[in-house]
Amino acid sequence: MRRSKLLSDDKVIAVRNAHPLTTGELTEERLLEFPSLLLEPTETGRSQYIGASGEEGHLRSPPPGSFSRVSREKTIDPAARPAVRVPHFSAVVPLLQLTDMVAVLPRRLARLAAANASIALLDLPYPPTKLKIEVVWHQRADHDRGLQWLLSEVMESIGDLE
């Protein structure tokens, strides 16, 4: 698989409007009382975990059999674990609208979701790390002129967002 960075973004919590987290103080402990979503794209061969970030700020999957959440200083409630695995960010919003699940999304994506759906955005209760948003393709398409054109168009259109 080949990867190329499109842009970086910070993270924000997305929940349905009227979610219990929309009232009162948002703390890490309160956040972890609610189930979260696990983003697991099958095409890339790399799982990505929405909610806990790796050292570089990339979304990462927890190790198999490990359901504890790790904050910067400590391990938090092992019962707080991902409730649903979805293959793409587009599946997150419909699930948030119908449940008390939480998702930590790139801010730009979350703003679009909130503008078009009943989604509330909350700042993280800890300093956010940057997410690296990438385009991914298979190496056998490296010389595909159509793909190269598309990648060029996408990179050019996104260039001003960074």
C-alpha positions as CSV (number, residue, x, y, z in Angstrom):
1,M,0.0,0.0,0.0
2,R,1.1,3.5,-0.7
3,R,0.3,6.5,1.4
4,S,0.5,10.2,1.0
5,K,-0.3,12.9,3.6
6,L,-3.2,15.1,2.6
7,L,-3.4,17.3,5.6
8,S,-3.2,17.5,9.4
9,D,-6.1,18.2,11.7
10,D,-6.9,18.4,15.3
11,K,-9.5,16.1,17.0
12,V,-12.9,16.9,18.5
13,I,-15.5,14.8,20.2
14,A,-18.7,14.1,18.2
15,V,-21.9,13.0,20.0
16,R,-25.6,13.3,19.2
17,N,-27.4,16.5,20.2
18,A,-28.8,16.0,23.8
19,H,-26.1,13.5,24.6
20,P,-25.4,13.4,28.4
21,L,-21.9,14.8,27.7
22,T,-23.3,18.0,26.3
23,T,-24.2,19.2,29.8
24,G,-21.9,19.5,32.7
25,E,-18.1,19.4,32.8
26,L,-16.5,17.1,30.3
27,T,-13.7,15.1,32.0
28,E,-11.7,12.1,30.8
29,E,-13.4,9.9,33.3
30,R,-16.9,11.1,32.1
31,L,-15.9,10.7,28.5
32,L,-14.9,7.1,29.1
33,E,-18.3,6.2,30.6
34,F,-19.7,6.0,27.1
35,P,-18.9,3.4,24.4
36,S,-16.8,4.6,21.4
37,L,-16.5,3.7,17.8
38,L,-13.6,1.7,16.3
39,L,-12.7,2.7,12.8
40,E,-11.2,-0.3,11.1
41,P,-10.6,0.2,7.4
42,T,-10.1,-3.2,5.7
43,E,-8.4,-1.8,2.6
44,T,-5.3,-0.5,4.3
45,G,-4.4,-3.4,6.5
46,R,-4.0,-1.0,9.4
47,S,-6.7,-0.5,12.0
48,Q,-7.3,2.9,13.3
49,Y,-8.8,3.6,16.8
50,I,-11.0,6.6,17.2
51,G,-10.5,7.9,20.7
52,A,-6.9,7.0,21.7
53,S,-4.0,8.2,19.6
54,G,-0.6,6.8,19.0
55,E,2.5,8.8,19.8
56,E,2.6,10.5,16.5
57,G,-1.1,11.4,16.7
58,H,-2.2,8.8,14.2
59,L,-5.3,6.9,15.1
60,R,-4.4,3.4,16.2
61,S,-6.1,0.1,17.0
62,P,-5.8,-1.3,20.6
63,P,-3.8,-4.6,20.7
64,P,-6.0,-7.7,20.5
65,G,-7.5,-8.6,23.8
66,S,-6.7,-5.2,25.3
67,F,-9.7,-3.1,26.0
68,S,-8.3,-0.6,28.4
69,R,-8.1,3.1,27.4
70,V,-4.8,4.8,28.0
71,S,-4.7,8.5,28.7
72,R,-1.4,10.4,28.8
73,E,-0.8,9.6,32.5
74,K,-2.7,6.5,33.4
75,T,-4.8,3.6,32.3
76,I,-8.5,4.3,32.7
77,D,-11.5,1.9,33.3
78,P,-10.9,-1.3,31.3
79,A,-14.7,-1.6,30.9
80,A,-14.7,1.4,28.6
81,R,-14.1,-0.2,25.3
82,P,-15.1,0.2,21.7
83,A,-18.6,-0.9,21.1
84,V,-18.8,-0.9,17.3
85,R,-16.3,-1.4,14.5
86,V,-17.0,0.5,11.3
87,P,-15.1,0.5,8.0
88,H,-15.3,4.2,7.2
89,F,-15.8,7.6,8.8
90,S,-19.1,7.9,6.9
91,A,-20.6,5.2,9.1
92,V,-19.9,7.1,12.3
93,V,-22.5,9.9,12.1
94,P,-25.6,7.6,11.7
95,L,-24.5,5.5,14.7
96,L,-23.9,8.6,16.8
97,Q,-27.3,10.0,16.0
98,L,-29.1,6.9,17.3
99,T,-26.9,6.1,20.4
100,D,-24.9,7.5,23.3
101,M,-21.7,6.4,21.6
102,V,-18.9,8.9,21.2
103,A,-16.4,9.4,18.4
104,V,-13.2,11.5,18.2
105,L,-13.0,12.8,14.7
106,P,-10.9,15.2,12.7
107,R,-12.3,18.7,13.3
108,R,-13.0,19.4,9.6
109,L,-15.0,16.2,9.2
110,A,-16.8,16.8,12.4
111,R,-17.8,20.3,11.4
112,L,-19.3,19.0,8.2
113,A,-21.2,16.3,10.1
114,A,-22.5,18.8,12.6
115,A,-23.7,21.2,9.8
116,N,-25.7,18.4,8.2
117,A,-26.8,16.3,11.1
118,S,-27.9,16.4,14.7
119,I,-24.3,16.2,16.0
120,A,-22.8,18.2,18.8
121,L,-19.0,18.9,18.9
122,L,-17.1,19.0,22.2
123,D,-13.5,19.9,22.9
124,L,-11.4,17.1,24.3
125,P,-10.8,17.2,28.0
126,Y,-7.0,16.8,27.4
127,P,-4.7,18.6,24.9
128,P,-5.4,17.2,21.4
129,T,-2.7,15.7,19.2
130,K,-2.7,16.3,15.4
131,L,-4.2,13.7,13.1
132,K,-2.5,12.9,9.8
133,I,-5.1,12.4,7.1
134,E,-3.8,10.4,4.2
135,V,-4.8,9.1,0.9
136,V,-4.0,5.4,0.4
137,W,-3.7,3.3,-2.8
138,H,-2.2,0.0,-3.9
139,Q,1.3,0.1,-5.3
140,R,0.2,-1.6,-8.5
141,A,-1.6,1.6,-9.4
142,D,1.5,3.7,-9.1
143,H,1.7,4.1,-12.9
144,D,-2.1,4.4,-13.5
145,R,-2.5,7.8,-15.3
146,G,-6.0,8.2,-14.1
147,L,-5.0,7.7,-10.4
148,Q,-2.1,10.0,-10.8
149,W,-4.4,12.7,-12.3
150,L,-6.9,12.2,-9.4
151,L,-4.2,12.4,-6.8
152,S,-2.8,15.5,-8.3
153,E,-6.3,17.2,-8.4
154,V,-7.0,16.2,-4.8
155,M,-3.6,17.4,-3.6
156,E,-4.0,20.7,-5.4
157,S,-7.5,21.3,-4.0
158,I,-6.5,20.5,-0.5
159,G,-3.2,22.5,-0.6
160,D,-4.8,25.7,0.8
161,L,-6.4,23.9,3.7
162,E,-3.2,23.2,5.6
